[in-house]
Amino acid sequence: MCVVTNLKQGRIMNKITKAKEIAIQVHSDQVDKKNYPYLAHVYDVAKRVSKLGESYEIVGLLHDAIEDASPDEFKEHIVSEINEYFDDEIYLAILAMSKTKGEDYFEEYLPKVKANQIALNVKIADASHNLSKAHLIEDQDLQDKLRNKYVKALNELGVDGRECEKPIRFFKGEWQEI
């Protein structure tokens, strides 16, 4: 199973709405390697963890916001907005999800993610999503390289990476299992 813990479901719509607004500020013009809207990835990750609770869904929506905000002035604005609007639990989980320049993925980044329960679950959802769309990459060598990276990362995060691959497709504006 691709979820580590299970919490009671809870929502406060205004916080979810604010998280979506911030995600749109950062990702509205971005696309992934296959030219799909990056916001669809963010929404899918949030949906994957939403059953764990509001904090998980918010972090899912904002898991790449700090890392992807550019230039530096905009990044500072996004960090400030997240810090002001959300509690420390959410802020610290988003910081844990944010890979910094020069940080080794397996030696530094993943241990930082694993130390935060919310970040851990969101990263599992994030890597599972990325793994599940690996089949869309035409270049077989690149597909194999990315698949191996995500399986290794998921294994490092404490789940069976191979079990987390459930091929998805982009259909009617969202990611769906095939």
For each residue, the residues with C-beta under 8 A, 3 or more apart:
1: 159 163
2: 48 124 125 128 154 159 163 164
3: 6 49 51 52 121 124 125
4: 117 120 121 124 157 158 159
5: 52 117 121
6: 3 51 52
7: 52 53 56
8: 53
9: 50 51 52 53
10: 53 54
11: 16 54 57
12: 15 16 54
13: 16 17
14: 17 18
15: 12 18 19 54 58 85 86
16: 11 12 13 19 20 54 57 58 61
17: 13 14 20 21
18: 14 15 21 22 85 86
19: 15 16 22 23 46 57 58 61 62 86
20: 16 17 23 24 61
21: 17 18 24 25
22: 18 19 25 26 61 62 65 78 81 82 85
23: 19 20 26 27 39 42 61 62 65
24: 20 21 27 28 39
25: 21 22 28 78
26: 22 23 30 64 65 68 69 78
27: 23 24 30 37 38 39 42 64 65 68
28: 24 25 39
29:
30: 26 27 37 38 39 68
31: 34 35 36 37 38
32: 35 36 37 38 41
33: 137
34: 31 133 136 137
35: 31 32
36: 31 32 40 41 170
37: 27 30 31 32 40 173
38: 27 30 31 32 41 42 64 68
39: 23 24 27 28 30 42 43
40: 36 37 43 44 170 173 174 175
41: 32 36 38 44 45 129 130 175
42: 23 27 38 39 45 46 60 61 63 64
43: 39 40 46 47 61 174
44: 40 41 47 48 129 168 174 175
45: 41 42 48 49 60 61 63 122 125 126 129
46: 19 42 43 49 50 57 58 60 61
47: 43 44 50 60
48: 2 44 45 60 125 128 129
49: 3 45 46 52 56 57 59 60 121 122 125
50: 9 46 47 56 57 60
51: 3 6 9
52: 3 5 6 7 9 49 56 57 121
53: 7 8 9 10 56 57
54: 10 11 12 15 16 57 58
55: 58 59 89 90 93 118
56: 7 49 50 52 53 59 60 118 121 122
57: 11 16 19 46 49 50 52 53 54 60 61
58: 15 16 19 46 54 55 61 62 86 90
59: 49 55 56 62 63 90 93 94 97 118 119 122
60: 42 45 46 47 48 49 50 56 57 63 122 125 126
61: 16 19 20 22 23 42 43 45 46 57 58 65
62: 19 22 23 58 59 65 66 82 90 94
63: 42 45 59 60 94 97 122 123 126
64: 26 27 38 42 67 68 97 98
65: 22 23 26 27 61 62 68 69 78 82 94
66: 62 69 75 78 79 82 94 95 97 98
67: 64 97 98 99
68: 26 27 30 38 64 65
69: 26 65 66 74 75 77 78 79
70: 74 75
71: 74 75
72: 75 76
73: 76 77
74: 69 70 71 77 78
75: 66 69 70 71 72 78 79
76: 72 73 79 80
77: 69 73 74 80 81
78: 22 25 26 65 66 69 74 75 81 82
79: 66 69 75 76 82 83
80: 76 77 83 84
81: 22 77 78 84 85
82: 22 62 65 66 78 79 85 86 90 91 94
83: 79 80 86 91
84: 80 81
85: 15 18 22 81 82
86: 15 18 19 58 82 83 90 91 94
87: 90 91
88: 91 92
89: 55 92 93 118
90: 55 58 59 62 82 86 87 93 94 118
91: 82 83 86 87 88 94 95
92: 88 89 95 96 116
93: 55 59 89 90 96 97 116 118 119 122
94: 59 62 63 65 66 82 86 90 91 97 98 119
95: 66 91 92 98
96: 92 93 112 113 115 116 119
97: 59 63 64 66 67 93 94 113 119 122 123 126
98: 64 66 67 94 95
99: 67 103 105 109
100: 103
101:
102:
103: 99 100 108 109 112
104: 107 108 109
105: 99 108 109 110 153
106: 109 110 152 153 156
107: 104 111
108: 103 104 105 111 112
109: 99 103 104 105 106 112 113
110: 105 106 113 114 123 153 156 157
111: 107 108 114 115
112: 96 103 108 109 115 116 119
113: 96 97 109 110 116 119 120 123 157
114: 110 111 119 120 156 157 158
115: 96 111 112 119
116: 92 93 96 112 113 119 120
117: 4 5 120 121
118: 55 56 59 89 90 93 121 122
119: 59 93 94 96 97 112 113 114 115 116 122 123
120: 4 113 114 116 117 123 124 157 158
121: 3 4 5 49 52 56 117 118 124 125
122: 45 49 56 59 60 63 93 97 118 119 125 126
123: 63 97 110 113 119 120 126 127 153 157
124: 2 3 4 120 121 127 128 154 157 159 164
125: 2 3 45 48 49 60 121 122 128 129
126: 45 60 63 97 122 123 129 130
127: 123 124 130 131 150 153 154 157 161 164
128: 2 48 124 125 131 132 150 154 164 165 166
129: 41 44 45 48 125 126 132 133 168 175
130: 41 126 127 133 134 146 150
131: 127 128 134 146 147 150 151 154 161 164 165
132: 128 129 164 165 166 167 168 177
133: 34 129 130 136 167 168 175
134: 130 131 137 143 146 147 150 165
135: 143 167
136: 34 133 169
137: 33 34 134 142 143 146
138: 143
139: 142 143
140: 143 144
141: 144 145
142: 137 139 145 146
143: 134 135 137 138 139 140 146 147
144: 140 141 147 148
145: 141 142 148 149
146: 130 131 134 137 142 143 149 150
147: 131 134 143 144 150 151 165
148: 144 145 151 152
149: 145 146 152 153
150: 127 128 130 131 134 146 147 153 154 161 164
151: 131 147 148 154 155 161 162 164 165
152: 106 148 149 155 156 161
153: 105 106 110 123 127 149 150 156 157 161
154: 2 124 127 128 131 150 151 157 159 160 161 164
155: 151 152 158 159 160 161
156: 106 110 114 152 153
157: 4 110 113 114 120 123 124 127 153 154
158: 4 114 120 155
159: 1 2 4 124 154 155 163 164
160: 154 155 163 164
161: 127 131 150 151 152 153 154 155 164 165
162: 151 165
163: 1 2 159 160
164: 2 124 127 128 131 132 150 151 154 159 160 161
165: 128 131 132 134 147 151 161 162
166: 128 132 177
167: 132 133 135 177 178
168: 44 129 132 133 175 176 177 178
169: 136 175 176 178
170: 36 40 173 174 175 176
171: 174 176
172:
173: 37 40 170
174: 40 43 44 170 171
175: 40 41 44 129 133 168 169 170
176: 168 169 170 171
177: 132 166 167 168
178: 167 168 169
